[in-house]
Structure formats: C-alpha cells, structure tokens
Amino acid sequence: MDVHGTVAEGFEPVRDAFAGNFAALGDRGAAVAVYRDGRKVVDLWGGARDVDATDGAAGPPGTEPWRRGTAQVVRSATKGVAAAVPLLLHQRGELDLDAPVGEYWPEFKAHGKERVLVRHVLNHRAGLPVLDRPLSPEDALDPMRGPRAVAAQAPVWEPGTDHGYHALTYGWMLDELVRRVTGGRGAGEWIADEIARPLDLDLWVGLPAAEEAAGRAGRVGRLPEAEPTGGGPRLRPKRAVTEAYGDPASLTRRAFAAITPFPDQNDPAYRAAALPATNGVATADGLARFYAALIGDVDGVTRRVRLFDPATMERARAEESAGPDRVLVVGTRFGLGYMLHGSASPFLSPGSFGHPGRGGALGFADPEAGVAFGYVTNGFRKTVTADPRAQALVRAVRESLRRTGSDVDRV
C-alpha cells in the first residue's frame, strides 16, 4: 500500500500507524490530518476512494486512487461540527443555552417537553433518543418532517435527569433550533456560510450539487469483520451491549432505527440533504482544520480565524453528562455537543473533546497539547465510539508529541 502526503519531523509514527491500518486492520481507503498550534503537521492519504467497485457495499475494493481532496461521509462525526453552531450563536448572544427549547420552537412543548432546555439537546439529556413512528428514508431527507416527528414525540425519561445518546434525533432538534433562531437558515447553510467558507474547509453538511458533480465524495460501505494480523487483540463487545443491539425493543435499537430503513449513504440525494447528526461529508484535513479553529487561530481565506473564544471552548468541553448511557449501554461522557475523553471514546488526553463517527471517522481537539485531529475512511466497521484504526493513529500522535519534546505524561 502506497501512503501519500507528508508528515513533519517527529510525526513519523503517524505515517507508520496509518500504513499499519491498511496492512493489519483492513483499511481500503482513508486519510488522516493533524494540526499542532494551528499548523498542519500530518497530511496523509492512501488506498482507493471507493470501498467497492460495484453497487455492493461489500464487493471488491475500488480501483480509483484516493486523492488529496477525496471526501467521505463521516456519520456521527458530523455532530461535533454541528454542535459549533448553537455554541457560536450563544457566543454571539443570539441563543440562551439555559432557555427551554419551546421558547424558540413552540410546537416542541407538546407531550411534557416544556422542561427540555437547549443544553439538554446538546448533552443528550432531552429524553428523546427514539421515535415511536420511525421515518422512512424519503421523510428523513425532508428538512421539515424530522423536526415535526420529534416535536410530536413524548420523552422516554424525564428530561434532564439522565443521559442517552440521541443518535439521529439530535440532528433534527439542533437543525430546527438553528432555523428558529436565525430566521430560517438551517445548520448546514450556517456551517457553509460562517465556518467552512471563512476557513476554506472541505466540509459540508449538505453536499452542494457542484461538489457532487465533481466527484468529491467516494463510496462508503461496510468492511468485513476480520481478525487483526500481527498478534493484535480482537475487541469483542460486552454481553449487555450485544443484547441491546439485538433487542428490537431496546432504546439502543430504537434510537438507531429512527430512520427505517436507513438511507443509502452513497445516494447523491442523501449527501445533498442536511442531517446534522449523520451525513456530513469531509476530508480529513477539513475535519482537523475545523477542530484547530475551535481552539486557536488558523489561516482562513482572507484572515486568521478562531471560532470559539476561550469561554465557549471551556463550555464545550465541561462535563455535562457522565456514566452509564441509556442508549449505548456503556459509560459515556458529554460536554455540550461533544464527546469527552473516556474509556468508551478515548481521545488524546482528559482535556480533549470531539466526536467519532460510527464505524470509523474521528475528529477532536486537545487544547493543552494544541492538537487537532481528523481521520476519515470509506470502510465502516461495527464500532460505535472507538474504532481501532482511529485509536492506532491517536496513539501514534501521542508518541509523536513525546518525540517532539511535549510533556504528555499526563495522557
């Protein structure tokens, strides 16, 4: 496998780990980017841009090579990008995180949801991870029907009293809140105008027709589960997790089945829609550069740009929810819209914040280390929060920091 791109001196372990993902962990096409103190120190890609060469997601590997600008659907890594929108609106004084959602969206108050606060949407404490009547793929892509379904849904626990991952409903709640606050501009449009364009990011929540026509997005699909080579352990889920995913009545299955059946992620109509929980399309550099701008200045199109002021950054990563997750059935930690470092989702250090995408992608920032990280792949595995390929790269970043003289003993 040829690995393309560059690494700064001292970051060679990331190149080795990236190559190892193809050799030992079955990657077919992927890219990784790392920024340190606003400067790109890792920019690598390799493999094929499409996980398969046919319409079958588990078919033979694609043949067209992954190029520097190849983008992929990043699934729930989209949530970390989308979370920046309400936090930036709060930073600008346009949204109160402690206000009831119904103050901005009156229809949402139905069925005992008057006490759901804006922050509950972001910290997964709203009690609304499921829909009693799942949406069809066609309805899910309609920007109005998802919010209407959530507004009509009764909570499955008392809002604010517990937490559980809102796998799909998170996006509809966030998107409608943004529309109500901005006078009709959805999260995808807001990201394009206020984040991606100023920072020159290859990152979209709603892939534009011109980018689709240019073939920017490769095909994604499920990789076969295989034993890692080289003596590495095979990670097996706990019995409780396996049972939760196998039980159609569990909150776990119902949360991920809020759209049934799930849309074809390679369908241009799916990529063109704006689903802030699941369908962001990004390059590894776009994801890493976004996180770099959350914690410091990076060069934008016309100026140096930092998105979060220090107070907003601390607000994003302050622990809001921790402990057993009623949906994921493992211990999780959330700030406001971001997963926090923990056993279920290890990042670089206890101060890191970001979001994985189910089955592979990962983006996060570590303010203390000055590091921002982005990994995208076209091959999805069964993992939800801690994919072994992304974790191998994170360990390599940690080793690289040691090589370059950083004090990373705390991590």
C-alpha positions as CSV (number, residue, x, y, z in Angstrom):
1,M,0.0,0.0,0.0
2,D,1.4,3.4,-1.0
3,V,0.9,6.1,1.5
4,H,0.9,9.6,0.1
5,G,1.3,13.0,1.7
6,T,3.7,14.5,4.3
7,V,4.5,14.5,8.0
8,A,6.5,17.0,9.9
9,E,9.7,15.8,11.6
10,G,8.9,13.8,14.7
11,F,5.5,12.7,13.4
12,E,6.8,9.7,11.5
13,P,4.9,7.3,14.0
14,V,1.6,8.6,12.5
15,R,2.8,7.5,9.0
16,D,3.7,4.1,10.3
17,A,0.4,3.7,12.1
18,F,-1.5,4.8,9.0
19,A,0.2,2.3,6.8
20,G,-0.4,-0.3,9.5
21,N,-4.1,0.3,9.3
22,F,-4.1,-1.0,5.8
23,A,-1.7,-3.9,6.5
24,A,-3.3,-5.1,9.8
25,L,-6.7,-3.6,10.2
26,G,-8.2,-3.8,6.7
27,D,-8.5,-0.2,5.7
28,R,-9.3,0.2,2.0
29,G,-9.2,3.9,1.7
30,A,-8.5,6.6,4.3
31,A,-6.9,9.9,5.2
32,V,-5.6,11.5,8.4
33,A,-4.6,15.0,9.2
34,V,-3.2,16.6,12.3
35,Y,-2.7,20.3,13.2
36,R,-0.5,21.5,16.0
37,D,-0.8,25.1,17.2
38,G,-2.6,25.9,14.0
39,R,0.0,24.4,11.7
40,K,-0.6,21.2,9.7
41,V,1.9,18.5,10.7
42,V,0.3,15.4,9.2
43,D,-1.4,15.1,5.9
44,L,-1.7,11.5,4.7
45,W,-3.9,9.5,2.4
46,G,-3.9,6.1,0.7
47,G,-5.9,3.3,-0.8
48,A,-8.9,3.6,-3.1
49,R,-11.5,6.4,-3.0
50,D,-14.4,3.8,-3.2
51,V,-14.7,1.0,-0.7
52,D,-16.0,-1.2,-3.5
53,A,-16.1,-1.3,-7.3
54,T,-19.7,-2.2,-7.7
55,D,-23.1,-1.2,-6.1
56,G,-22.5,-3.8,-3.4
57,A,-21.0,-2.3,-0.2
58,A,-19.0,-5.5,0.5
59,G,-17.8,-6.0,-3.0
60,P,-14.2,-5.9,-4.3
61,P,-12.1,-2.9,-3.5
62,G,-12.4,0.1,-5.7
63,T,-9.6,0.9,-8.1
64,E,-9.6,4.7,-8.5
65,P,-7.0,6.0,-6.0
66,W,-7.8,8.2,-3.1
67,R,-6.5,11.7,-3.8
68,R,-5.7,14.7,-1.6
69,G,-9.2,16.2,-1.9
70,T,-11.2,13.0,-1.5
71,A,-14.1,13.4,0.9
72,Q,-16.3,10.9,2.6
73,V,-19.5,10.6,4.7
74,V,-18.3,10.9,8.3
75,R,-21.5,9.7,10.0
76,S,-21.8,11.0,13.6
77,A,-18.5,12.9,13.4
78,T,-21.0,15.4,11.9
79,K,-22.4,16.0,15.4
80,G,-19.2,17.7,16.6
81,V,-19.3,20.1,13.6
82,A,-23.0,20.8,14.0
83,A,-22.5,21.5,17.8
84,A,-20.4,24.5,17.0
85,V,-23.5,26.3,15.5
86,P,-25.6,26.7,18.7
87,L,-22.4,27.4,20.7
88,L,-21.4,30.1,18.3
89,L,-24.9,31.5,18.4
90,H,-24.7,31.6,22.2
91,Q,-21.3,33.2,21.9
92,R,-22.9,36.0,19.8
93,G,-25.7,36.4,22.3
94,E,-28.4,35.0,20.0
95,L,-29.2,31.8,21.8
96,D,-29.6,31.0,25.5
97,L,-28.4,27.6,26.4
98,D,-30.5,27.5,29.6
99,A,-33.7,28.5,27.9
100,P,-36.5,26.0,27.2
101,V,-36.4,24.7,23.6
102,G,-40.1,25.6,23.4
103,E,-39.2,29.3,23.9
104,Y,-37.7,29.2,20.4
105,W,-39.8,26.4,18.9
106,P,-43.3,26.5,20.5
107,E,-44.6,23.3,18.8
108,F,-41.9,21.4,20.6
109,K,-43.6,21.8,24.0
110,A,-46.1,19.0,23.3
111,H,-46.2,15.9,25.5
112,G,-44.4,17.1,28.5
113,K,-41.4,18.6,26.8
114,E,-41.8,22.1,28.3
115,R,-38.8,21.4,30.6
116,V,-36.4,20.4,27.8
117,L,-33.6,23.0,27.8
118,V,-31.4,23.9,24.9
119,R,-28.4,22.4,26.7
120,H,-30.3,19.1,27.1
121,V,-30.3,18.8,23.3
122,L,-26.5,19.1,23.3
123,N,-25.7,17.0,26.3
124,H,-28.0,14.1,25.3
125,R,-30.3,14.6,28.3
126,A,-33.5,15.5,26.4
127,G,-35.1,12.1,26.8
128,L,-35.9,11.9,23.1
129,P,-33.5,9.4,21.5
130,V,-36.3,7.4,19.7
131,L,-39.3,7.9,17.5
132,D,-42.4,5.8,18.2
133,R,-43.1,6.1,14.5
134,P,-39.7,5.8,12.6
135,L,-39.3,7.9,9.5
136,S,-38.9,6.5,6.0
137,P,-35.7,7.5,4.1
138,E,-37.8,9.9,2.0
139,D,-39.3,11.6,5.0
140,A,-35.9,11.7,6.8
141,L,-34.4,13.8,4.0
142,D,-37.2,16.4,4.2
143,P,-36.0,19.2,6.4
144,M,-39.4,19.7,8.0
145,R,-40.6,16.1,8.7
146,G,-37.8,15.1,11.1
147,P,-38.4,18.1,13.4
148,R,-42.2,17.6,13.3
149,A,-41.7,14.0,14.4
150,V,-39.5,14.9,17.3
151,A,-42.0,17.7,18.3
152,A,-44.8,15.1,18.4
153,Q,-42.7,12.6,20.4
154,A,-43.1,12.1,24.2
155,P,-39.9,11.8,26.2
156,V,-38.8,8.3,27.3
157,W,-37.3,9.6,30.5
158,E,-37.8,12.8,32.5
159,P,-35.7,15.5,30.6
160,G,-32.6,16.5,32.3
161,T,-32.5,13.5,34.8
162,D,-30.4,11.1,32.8
163,H,-28.5,10.8,29.5
164,G,-28.5,8.6,26.5
165,Y,-27.1,9.0,23.0
166,H,-29.6,10.7,20.6
167,A,-28.1,9.1,17.6
168,L,-30.5,10.6,15.0
169,T,-32.9,12.9,16.8
170,Y,-30.1,15.1,17.9
171,G,-29.8,16.4,14.3
172,W,-33.4,17.3,13.9
173,M,-33.6,19.1,17.2
174,L,-30.4,21.0,16.6
175,D,-31.4,21.9,13.0
176,E,-34.8,23.2,13.9
177,L,-33.4,25.3,16.8
178,V,-31.0,26.9,14.5
179,R,-33.7,27.7,11.9
180,R,-35.9,29.3,14.6
181,V,-33.1,31.4,16.0
182,T,-31.7,32.5,12.6
183,G,-35.0,33.1,10.8
184,G,-34.9,30.1,8.6
185,R,-31.2,29.3,7.9
186,G,-30.5,25.6,8.7
187,A,-27.4,24.2,10.4
188,G,-25.9,23.1,7.0
189,E,-26.3,26.5,5.5
190,W,-24.9,28.2,8.6
191,I,-21.9,25.9,8.6
192,A,-21.2,26.7,5.0
193,D,-21.5,30.5,5.4
194,E,-20.0,31.0,8.8
195,I,-17.5,28.2,9.3
196,A,-16.5,26.3,6.1
197,R,-16.2,29.3,3.8
198,P,-14.1,31.6,6.1
199,L,-11.8,28.7,6.9
200,D,-11.6,27.2,3.4
201,L,-12.8,23.8,4.7
202,D,-13.6,20.8,2.6
203,L,-16.5,20.0,4.8
204,W,-20.2,20.1,4.2
205,V,-23.5,19.2,5.9
206,G,-25.4,19.0,2.7
207,L,-23.0,18.4,-0.2
208,P,-23.5,21.1,-2.9
209,A,-24.5,19.9,-6.4
210,A,-21.3,21.2,-7.9
211,E,-19.2,19.2,-5.5
212,E,-21.3,16.1,-6.2
213,A,-20.9,16.6,-9.9
214,A,-17.1,17.0,-9.4
215,G,-17.0,13.6,-7.7
216,R,-15.6,14.9,-4.4
217,A,-17.2,12.1,-2.3
218,G,-16.0,8.5,-2.5
219,R,-18.3,5.5,-1.9
220,V,-18.6,4.2,1.6
221,G,-19.6,0.7,2.8
222,R,-19.3,-1.9,5.5
223,L,-16.0,-3.8,5.7
224,P,-16.0,-7.4,6.6
225,E,-15.1,-8.1,10.2
226,A,-11.7,-9.8,10.3
227,E,-9.2,-10.8,12.9
228,P,-6.3,-8.2,13.0
229,T,-2.9,-9.6,11.9
230,G,0.3,-9.1,13.8
231,G,-1.0,-10.6,17.0
232,G,-3.3,-7.7,17.9
233,P,-6.4,-8.4,20.1
234,R,-9.8,-8.7,18.6
235,L,-12.1,-6.4,20.5
236,R,-15.4,-8.0,21.5
237,P,-18.4,-6.1,22.8
238,K,-19.7,-6.8,26.3
239,R,-22.7,-9.1,26.5
240,A,-25.0,-6.3,27.6
241,V,-24.1,-4.2,24.5
242,T,-24.6,-7.2,22.2
243,E,-28.0,-7.9,23.8
244,A,-29.1,-4.2,23.5
245,Y,-28.3,-4.1,19.8
246,G,-30.1,-7.4,19.3
247,D,-33.3,-6.5,21.0
248,P,-35.8,-4.6,18.7
249,A,-37.5,-3.1,21.8
250,S,-34.3,-1.7,23.4
251,L,-33.6,2.0,23.4
252,T,-30.4,1.2,21.6
253,R,-32.1,-0.5,18.6
254,R,-34.9,2.1,18.5
255,A,-32.5,5.1,18.6
256,F,-30.6,3.9,15.6
257,A,-33.8,2.8,13.8
258,A,-35.4,6.3,14.0
259,I,-35.0,6.1,10.2
260,T,-36.1,2.7,8.9
261,P,-34.7,1.5,6.6
262,F,-31.6,3.7,6.8
263,P,-30.9,5.6,3.5
264,D,-28.2,4.6,1.1
265,Q,-25.2,6.7,2.2
266,N,-23.9,6.7,-1.4
267,D,-27.1,8.2,-2.8
268,P,-26.5,11.8,-4.0
269,A,-29.9,12.8,-2.6
270,Y,-28.7,11.6,0.9
271,R,-25.4,13.5,0.7
272,A,-27.3,16.6,-0.5
273,A,-29.6,16.7,2.4
274,A,-28.6,18.4,5.7
275,L,-28.8,15.9,8.5
276,P,-26.6,17.4,11.3
277,A,-26.4,14.1,13.2
278,T,-25.2,11.8,10.5
279,N,-24.4,12.9,6.9
280,G,-21.5,15.4,7.0
281,V,-19.1,14.9,4.1
282,A,-15.5,15.9,4.8
283,T,-11.8,15.4,4.1
284,A,-9.5,14.5,6.9
285,D,-8.0,18.0,6.6
286,G,-11.4,19.7,6.7
287,L,-12.3,17.9,9.9
288,A,-8.9,18.5,11.6
289,R,-8.8,22.2,10.4
290,F,-12.3,22.7,11.9
291,Y,-11.1,21.5,15.3
292,A,-7.9,23.5,15.0
293,A,-10.1,26.6,14.6
294,L,-12.1,25.8,17.7
295,I,-9.0,26.1,19.9
296,G,-6.8,28.6,18.2
297,D,-6.1,30.7,15.1
298,V,-5.7,29.1,11.7
299,D,-5.2,30.8,8.4
300,G,-8.5,31.3,6.6
301,V,-9.3,32.6,3.2
302,T,-8.7,36.2,4.0
303,R,-7.6,36.3,7.6
304,R,-6.6,34.2,10.6
305,V,-9.7,32.7,12.2
306,R,-10.6,31.3,15.6
307,L,-14.1,30.1,16.1
308,F,-14.5,29.6,19.9
309,D,-13.5,32.3,22.3
310,P,-11.9,30.8,25.5
311,A,-15.1,30.8,27.5
312,T,-17.0,28.9,24.7
313,M,-14.2,26.4,24.4
314,E,-14.4,25.6,28.1
315,R,-18.2,25.5,27.9
316,A,-18.0,22.9,25.1
317,R,-15.8,20.6,27.0
318,A,-17.1,21.0,30.5
319,E,-18.7,17.7,31.6
320,E,-22.5,17.8,31.4
321,S,-23.3,14.0,31.2
322,A,-21.3,11.1,32.5
323,G,-21.9,7.5,33.5
324,P,-24.0,4.6,32.0
325,D,-25.5,5.7,28.7
326,R,-29.1,4.5,28.4
327,V,-28.7,4.1,24.6
328,L,-25.1,3.0,24.1
329,V,-25.1,0.8,27.2
330,V,-21.5,1.8,28.1
331,G,-20.2,4.7,30.2
332,T,-20.0,7.9,28.1
333,R,-19.1,11.5,28.8
334,F,-20.5,14.5,27.0
335,G,-20.0,18.2,27.1
336,L,-22.2,20.5,25.1
337,G,-22.5,18.6,21.8
338,Y,-19.1,16.9,22.1
339,M,-18.0,13.6,23.4
340,L,-15.3,13.9,26.1
341,H,-12.2,11.6,26.6
342,G,-13.1,8.4,28.4
343,S,-12.9,4.7,28.2
344,A,-15.7,4.4,25.7
345,S,-14.2,7.1,23.4
346,P,-10.5,7.7,24.1
347,F,-9.0,10.8,22.6
348,L,-5.6,12.3,23.3
349,S,-6.0,13.4,27.0
350,P,-8.6,14.2,29.6
351,G,-9.0,17.7,28.2
352,S,-9.8,16.5,24.6
353,F,-13.2,17.0,23.1
354,G,-14.6,15.9,19.7
355,H,-16.8,13.3,18.2
356,P,-16.4,9.9,16.5
357,G,-18.5,8.6,13.6
358,R,-20.0,5.2,13.9
359,G,-17.7,2.7,12.3
360,G,-14.6,4.8,11.7
361,A,-14.3,8.6,11.4
362,L,-13.0,10.7,14.2
363,G,-12.4,14.4,14.8
364,F,-11.2,16.1,18.1
365,A,-9.2,18.8,19.6
366,D,-6.9,18.9,22.6
367,P,-6.3,22.5,23.8
368,E,-3.5,21.7,26.2
369,A,-1.5,19.9,23.5
370,G,-2.6,22.4,20.8
371,V,-3.6,19.4,18.7
372,A,-6.5,18.9,16.3
373,F,-7.1,15.6,14.6
374,G,-9.2,14.3,11.7
375,Y,-9.5,10.8,10.3
376,V,-11.9,9.7,7.6
377,T,-12.3,6.3,5.9
378,N,-14.6,4.7,3.3
379,G,-14.8,1.4,5.2
380,F,-17.1,1.2,8.2
381,R,-16.8,-1.4,10.9
382,K,-19.2,-2.3,13.7
383,T,-17.5,0.0,16.2
384,V,-19.6,3.0,17.5
385,T,-17.2,5.2,19.6
386,A,-13.7,3.8,19.5
387,D,-12.6,2.3,16.1
388,P,-9.2,0.5,16.3
389,R,-7.9,2.3,13.2
390,A,-8.5,5.8,14.7
391,Q,-7.2,4.7,18.0
392,A,-3.9,3.4,16.5
393,L,-3.5,6.9,14.9
394,V,-4.2,8.7,18.2
395,R,-1.6,6.6,20.0
396,A,0.9,7.5,17.2
397,V,0.1,11.2,17.7
398,R,0.8,10.8,21.4
399,E,4.1,9.1,20.6
400,S,5.0,11.9,18.2
401,L,4.4,14.5,20.8
402,R,6.8,12.7,23.1
403,R,9.4,12.7,20.3
404,T,9.0,16.4,19.7
405,G,9.5,17.2,23.4
406,S,5.9,17.7,24.6
407,D,5.0,16.8,28.2
408,V,2.4,14.2,27.5
409,D,3.0,12.1,30.6
410,R,-0.5,13.2,31.7
411,V,-2.0,11.4,28.8
